Amino acid sequence: MKKEAIYHVPESRYSFAYGEHELHIRLRAAKDDLDDVTLIYAVKYDWLTARKTVRMQKSFTDDLFDYYTAVLNVPDTRIGYVFYLKSGGEAYYYSEEGLTVGYDHKKSYYNFFQYPYINAADLHRKVDWCGEAVFYQIFVDRFSCGDTEKDRTYINKSWGEIPDPKSFYGGDLKGITQKLAYLEGLGVNALYLTPVFTSPSNHKYDTVDYFHVDKMFGSDEDLKELVGKAHERGMKVVLDAVFNHCSMLCAQFQDVLQRGRASRYYDWFLIRGDKPDPEEGNYECFAACRYMPKWNTNNEEVQAFLIGVALHWMRECGVDGWRLDVADEVSHDFWRRFRKAVKAENAQAILIGESWHDAAAWLRGDEFDGIMNYSFTKACIDFFATKTRDVQSFCDRLNELLMRNTDQVNEMMLNLLDSHDTERFLTLAGERKDALVLALAVLFFFPGMPCICYGTEIGMIGEYEPDSRRTFDWDARDELLTRTVRSLARLKREKIGGAAKIFVQGRLLCIERENVALVVNSTEETLTFAGQSCYHVIGARSYAVIDKEGSL
């Protein structure tokens, strides 16, 4: 037995409450090392008289480890537990004292693992609608121009021209509202909009006024109309919250520029010296962008101000959640306070953090619901687009990603192939549409919420931003990609759900969900998949969807 690989931590991704009477217990072991894993458990006060056992199932495997899982339904949630492991001729108990040949149950209260109590207030509850959510990300300036009467003097590019960092095309909220029928027909039921509040830039990540929609995009009433019309179609609307930083033109920073330490807002920012100096750059900012000073989110007044922004738009327009920009650079204290306020206003509002890395520290149920899953993005790029991973490595990576977080977090991750901040997937794939089709299938079958970047369904291309932020071509059509998105969106709403099992059969990638499975053939050959009841022929560079009865 490879003892050094055995790993478990209580009240973590290895032991978590999924509901008020449901515990999920996980154990890590070296790959292909253990023959059997048994979980011994009981209400901790009844250990000597009421112990139970359950055989743990190997749920995931990656390149180094196997992960075993047991799901316990427990009316009394004060649970103690110990693992019993077998490998070859060896057998060990695994408790807080490590691996031991024997185990003294009479002294177990010293060293069993425990889940002391499931407190309802501590549960990371899943947002009900996320299981069927199909997101569509819109870069507002580039999607559709609907207001023909607005001031258009700011527009400096014709629709369809290649963008540069300072391009303005005239897309607006009315344009999105007018295209809701199109989006509904595509199968979309949730919108994620890049920032819409007052800002001098085309991207609006440098906010001047958080309490008004930018006039380039319309009015506050236009936002209210968009959300209302979307809700009539059963569509959710999530806005971009830029709470790490603001524009140097915002009123608070301007006051500090003029008054220095005498400004009531001096401590709202992180300044080194008596007054901020944009030339010297003696204040914290986003990246190296001195025109975007960083909020001091440790300041309680700043916290109250930004929370007030979120609650304002939830109350005024009924927005359904927030994508949180540069979320991992904002204080944990702020996000905990932010979550409590938002969830008190609407328990079904979703909070999606922007983090490009392992974000376990923010995903414990007291800050974000999920994140933009760029680790998933990179895995799909590596396998389908650039072909730097083989099928087994890709499978291992997907399994490892699922083991980073609890099950409810996995179900609330915003999974994507590209975004306004990346190269277009189709460009990375050398414009091979078959690669995009296969990646889309995995996107929809992988646990979480699939997010389509605007224009994917018509084959939009683009290098790193700003090139990836081209305008939507409403005259373009791509029957293959559009049909693929529509069919997968329908499957997501109707059939895809439950636990996932991801494995390789031969050279085929397989993702099994509760009622339906995906089989992906990324090779140049026709391959055969051996299902439970029959064989299925899978053509080269194609996928098949198989229901639990074995029907295609």
N, C-alpha and C positions, 0 to 999 in steps of 0.2 A: 504494500500500500504506500502510495506517495503522500505521506502524512503532511508534508509542507504545503500541499495544495488545498487541504481541507479548510474551509472558511465559512463562518457564519457570524453575523452581528445582529442582536435583537433590535427591534424598533428601527429598522432601516429598510433598504430595498430587499433585504433578506428576511425580513419579518415585519409584516405590516397588516393593518386592518383595512379590509376592502369595504366592509359594512359594519354595522353595530354588533353583529354576531358572526362575523366571517373573518378568519385569519388566514393569510397566505404565508407559508413558511418555505424558505428556499435554502439550499445547501450547495456550496461549490466544491467540486472535486476535480482531480486531474482527469483529463480526457481518457475514456475507456479504461479507467482504473478500478472502479468499484463494481462489484457484482450485485450488491443489494444494499438499499438504504431504507431503514425503518425508523419512523418517528414515534417515540414514546411520549405521551402527553397526558395531562390531567389538569383539572382545576387544582391550583397549587396547594390549596388547603386540604385536598383529598388525595394527595399523591399516593399514599400507602394503600388506599382502599379502592380507588376508582381509576387506575391507570388504563389507558387505551393505546392501541398501536395502529398505525397505518403505514402501508408501504408507499414510499415516495416515488414519484414518476420522474424519469429523465425528460425534462420539458424542453431544454435548449442545450445546444453544444456549439462551441466555437473552436478555434484552432488549438487552444490550450486546455480548456476546461469543459466539464459537464456540469449542468445545473439541474438539481432535483427540486421538485415542488410538491407540497401537500396543501390542500385547501381544507380548513377545518371550520365546520359550522358548530358554534359553541354557544349554548344558552347562557353560560357563565363564562365571562371573558377574562378571568384571572388565571391565565394558563402558564403552567410550567412544562418544559419539554426537554428531551434528551434524544440524540441521534444514536442509532446502532448501525454500524457500518461493517460490511463484509467485503473482503477482496482476497481471492484465492483461498488460502488456508488461514488467513488472518481475520480477526474480528475485534472491533473496538467500540467502546462507548465514547461519545463526544459531547462534552458539557462545557461549562465555563472553566473547568480545570484542564481542558484539552482532551487528548485521547488517552483513554485508560482501558486496560484489559477487562477489569471488573467495574461494578458500580454499586455503591452502597445506597440503596433506596431510602434507608432509614435516616440518612444524613443529606438527602437530596436538596433540602431547603437551603443548603449552603452554596450549591453550585449548579443546579439546573438552569438552563436558559429560561427566561420568563418574558411574557407579555403581561405586565402587571394589571392592566385594566384598559379596556377600550372606552375612552371618554368621547362621547358624541361630539363635543366641541372640537376635538383634535382630528376628526376624520377629514381626509381629503376627498370630498364628495365629487363624483363625476358630474359634469354639466350634462343634463339629460339629452340635449339635442346634438351633442357632439358625435354620437354614434352614427348618425346619418348625414353628417355635414360634408358637403362638397364645396370647398372654398374657391374663390376666384379673386386673385389680386389685381387691383387696378391702380396704375400710376395715372392720377386724375388728369393731368395736362395732356396725356397722350391717348386717351381712349375714345372720346367722342365729344364734339362741340355741339351743344344743344341750344344755347342762348344766342340767337342771331342779333339781338338788340343791345347787348352789353358793349361797354367800351372795349374796342379791339386794338387800341393803339400800342398795347404792350406786346402784341404778337409780332415776332420777328422771323418766323419761319413758316413756309407753306407746308400744309399737311403732306406728309410723305417724304419730306427732305430729311437727310441724315442729321441727327442731333449733335450739338456740341454742348458743353457744360452750361451755357447761358441761353439755350433755345427755349422759346415759348411758342406753343402751337394753338392754345385756346380751348383745350379740353376742359369740361366743367361738370358740375353736378347734374344739371338738367340733361346733359348728354347721357349720363349714366341712367338717369330715370327713364329716358326715352328708349333705352336698350334693355330694360329689365325683361321684356318678353323674350328677346333673343337669349339672354342669360338663362332664363327659366327653361327655354327649349333645349339649351345645352346640357341641362341637368344640374346647374348651379343652384345652391340654396343658402349660400353664405358669401358675403362680400367682405373683402379686406381692402380698405382704401388707404393709400399713402396719405400723409397729413393734408388737412383741408383748411387749417386756420391761417390767419393773416401772416404773410411772410413775403420777403422780396424775391425769393428764389423760385425756380420752377419745381423743385422737389419739396419745398415747404418744411424742411427739417430745421430751419432756423426761425422759430416762431417769434413774432412780434406781439401779437395779441391772441391769447388762447380763447377768448370769449366771443370771437366773431369769425365767420367763414371768410376766407380771402375773396375779395371782389372779383379776382380773376376766375374764381370757381363759382361765383354766384353769391347768394345771400344766406343768412341763417335760415330763412324760410325754405330755401331750396334744399338745404340739408334735411330739414324736417319733412319736406315732401318726399325726398328720396327714401328716407327710412320708413315713412308711412306706406308708400307704394310698395316697397320691398316686403314689408310685413304682410300686406294684403296678399302677396304671392307666396307667403310662407318662407321668405328669405330673411336671414339675419344680416346685420350690418355691424362690422367691427371697424373702429377707427384707430388711427395711429397716434399714440401718446408719446410726445417728445418731452420727457420730463428729466432727462439727464442734463440738458442744456437748452439755451434759448438763443435768440438773435441779440447781437449787441445793440440793436435798435429798440429792444423792448424797453418799456417805460422804466422798469426797476433798474436795469443796468445803466440806462442813460442818466438816471438820477445819481447813481454812484460815480459815473464819469465826471459829472459836474460838481458834486459835493464831497466826494471822497468819504472819509470816516464820519463826516457829519450827516451823511445820508442814512435814513432809517433802513435802507436796503443794503448797507455795506456788508452785513453778515449773511445776506442771502446768497453771496457768491464767495469764492475761495480766492482771496486777493493777498498778495505778498507786498505789503507797503501801505502807504496812506491812500493811494488812489490807483485804480487800474490804468495801465498804460498800454494801449493796443500796439504801439511800436515796440515796446520792451517785451510785452507778453507776460507780465508779472501776475497772471491769474490763471487758474485752471480753466481749460476749455475742452471741447470735443476734439480728440486727436490733436492735430497741430493747427486747427482752424480758430484763429483768434477772434473771428467775427461770430463765434458761437461759444460764449462763456458758459461755464458749467454751474448749474444750481448747487447750492450747499444743501443737499437733502437731509443733512443732519440737523438743520435748523427747523424748529417746530413751526415757525411762521411759513416757511417755504413748503413744508409738508402740508399744512392746512390749505395754502393757496393752490397747490397742484391737485390735491384731492378734491378741492372745490371745483376745479376745472372738469374733472371726470364726472362728478355728480351733476354738475350743471347740464352737460350734454346728455347724460342718461335721463334726466328729468325733462329736459326741453324736447328732446327728439326721440328718446327711447332706444338709444344705441345699445347693442347687445354684447359689447365687450370692448377690450382694448388690446392692441398689439403694442408692446412696450419697447420703445427704441433704446438701444444701447443699455439694456436693462441690467446687465451684469456689472456696470460701473456705478450704479446707484446703490445707496446704502440699503442693507437688509432691513434696518429699522423702518425706513420709509415704506418699503414694499409691504411689510407686515401690516403697517397702519393703513396703507392704501387698500390692501385686500379686504381688511375688515370693513372698511367704509363701503367699498364697491359691492361686496357680497351682501351687506346689510340692505343696500338699496335694491339689489336684484341678485338673488342667489344663483340665478342661471346665467349671469354675465360671465363671459370667459375672459381669462387673462393669459395672454401669450407673450412670453418674454423673447426679446432678441438676444440670443446667445449662440455663438458658432461652435461651442465646445460642450463638454460634459457639464451639465448644469444641475447636478444632484443637490447642491447646496441651496438652490432656489426652488426645488421641487419637492419639498417635504410637506406640502399641504398648507403652509402658512404664507406663501408668496405667490408664485405663478401656478397656473393649472398645467401648462405645457410650455414648450418653446418652439421657435422655428427650427426645425430639425435639419440643420445643415450637415450634420454627420451622415444622415441618411442620404442627403443630396450628393455628398462626395462619394459615398459607396456606389451609388447608381452611375455617377460619372465614370468612376474607375472601371466598372464592369461593362456597361452598355456603350458609353461614348468613347473613352480612350483605350479600353480593353487592356488595362493594366492589372486587373484582377481576373483570376479564373473563377469558374462557377462555385467551387468549394470555398474559396477565399471570400467570395461575395456572400455566400450563405452564412459562413462563420461570422462575418462582420454584422450582418443583419441580426443574428442571434445575440451577439455581444451588445448591440444597441438596445435590444429589448431588455437585457439584464441590467442595464444602467439604472432603470427606474422601476417604480411600482407599476402594477397593472393599470391602475386608473390614470396614472400619468401617461403611460404609453398610449392610452385611448384618447388622450387630449393633446397629443403632439401635433403640431402643424407640419405635416410632411410635404416636401416640395422638391421639384427637380431644378428649378431656377427661380430667380426673383429679380426685382429692380436693381439689386446689389451684385448680381453675378452675370457671367456670360449666359447667353441663351443655350439651353441644353442642345438644341438642334445644331447650333454652330459648333459646339464642342464635339458633337458626333459626326462632324464632317457633312452635315445636312442629310444624313442617312435617316429617313423617316421610319424605317423598320426598327432602328435602335430606340427612337423616341416612343414608338408604339409599345415595345416591350417594357420600357421603363415606366410608361404610364400604367400598364397593367400591374406592375409591382407596387407603384405608388398607391393605387386604389385598394390593393389587397393587404398591404402592410398595416398593422394596427395603428390607428390614429386618424387624423383628418387630412385627406388629400387637398392640396392647394395648387390650382392651375394659375400660372402667370398669364395675364391677358395676352391673347394672340397665339398662345401655344396651339390652339385648335385650328389655326390657319397657317401654321408653319412659320411663325415669325422667327427671324434670326437676329443675331447681334453679338458683337464682342463685349468686353467689359464696359460697364457704364461710363459715359452716357449712351454708347451705341446700343446697349440692350434695352434702352428706353425709347425705342422708336414709336411712331404713331401707329395705331391700329388701322389696317387697310380694310375698309368696309367693302371694297370691291373684290377682295381676294376670297378664294374658296379652297378648301382642302378636304375633300370628302372622306379620305381615309382617317385623318386625324380627328375631324369633327365627329365622325361615326364612332371612333374609338372612345372619345371622351364621353359621348352620350351613353353608349352601352355600358361603360364602366361605372358611370354615375348612377345609372339605373340599378346595377348590381349592388352598388354601395348602399343605396337606400333600401333595397328589397331583400338582399341575401347575405351580404358580407358582414360578419359580426362574430363575436365570441372569441375564444382563445385561438392563438395562432401556433402552428407547428411548421417550421421552415427546415427543409432538408434537401439533399441532392440525391437523385436517383439516376445513376449513370452520369450523363452530362446534362440532365434536366434539373432546373430549379423548381421546387415545389413549395407552395405556401397553402397549407390547409387551414381553413377557418371552420366554424361550427357546421355550416350547411353546404359549403361550396369550397372548391380548391382551384388554385391556379397552377398550371404547368407551363413553364417557359423554356423554349428551345432557342438559344441564342447562337447555335452553331449553323454551319452551312449545309448540314445534312438533315434528312428526315429521320426522326427518332421515335421509339415506341415507349410509352409510359404504361407500366403495369399497375392498373388500378385495383381496387378491392374485388371487383366482380368481372372485369374485362380489361383488355388492352386498348390503348388509344394511340393512334398515329398522330404525331405532332410534326407539322411541316417545318422546314428550315426557317429560322428567323421569325418564328411565330409563337403564339401562345394559345392555350386551350383552357376553358373554364369547365370544370367537371362538378356536377352536384353530388350529394352524398349517396345517391342511388347509382352513380357511375355514368350518368347521361351527360353528353357534351352540351 
